């Protein structure tokens, strides 16, 4: 099996984009362009926030008493 270089992959993606363009397939053109950008590491990778998993967080329950009138009824 022959190893593929980045240049080989870029050429294939260029060919795929041209074929998509010739056939009016805009989404395939975008996919080829995005694949090239990923291959060249041009896209920012989302940063993971240092967040504690939900399972490890305490459950907070806030109890709120109703406001009562002079007769003790909720208003």
N, C-alpha and C positions, 0 to 999 in steps of 0.2 A: 504494500500500500504506500502510495506516494504522500509525503508530507506536504501540506499546503502552507504557503506563506501568507502573510497579511496582504501582500500585493496580489496574490492569486485570489484571495477572498474578495478584495476590493474590486478586482476585475470582474469576478462573477456577479457581484452586487451591482456594478455599473451596467453589465449586460442585462441583468434582470430589470433594472430600472428603465433602461431603454426599451425593452420589450413591453413593459407595463405602459410606458408612455405611448408607444405605437398603438397599443390596444385600448387606450383611454381608461386605464385602470389606475385612477388617482390613489386609492388606498394602497395598492401594491407599490406604487412609486414612493409613497411616504414610508412604507415599511422598509424598503430597500435603503432609503436615505437614513432612516433611524438606525438600521443595522450597521451602516457604515459609521455613523456617529458613535455607536456603542463600541464598535471594533477599535475605533481610534481613541476611545475614552474621552470623548468630547462632552459627554453628558455628565452633569453632576449627579453623584449618587446621593440618595437621601441619607441624612445623618440620623443615626439612632439616638434618641434622647436617653439619658441615663434615668430610666423610670422604673420604679419598683413594680413588679407584676401585681395585677389587681388582687390575686389570691393572697398576697402577703400584706395587703393594706388592711388597717382596722376598719370595721364598719362603724360609721358615725350615725347615730339616730338622735335627732333633735326633737324634743317634746315641747310643744307650744300650747300653753293653756289658753283657753278662750277668755275673752274679756267678759266679765259678769256685770250685770246691772245691780242695783241695790236689793233686788229680790233674789239674787243668785242665779238669774237666768243668763244664758249666753247671748251676747249681742253681736 
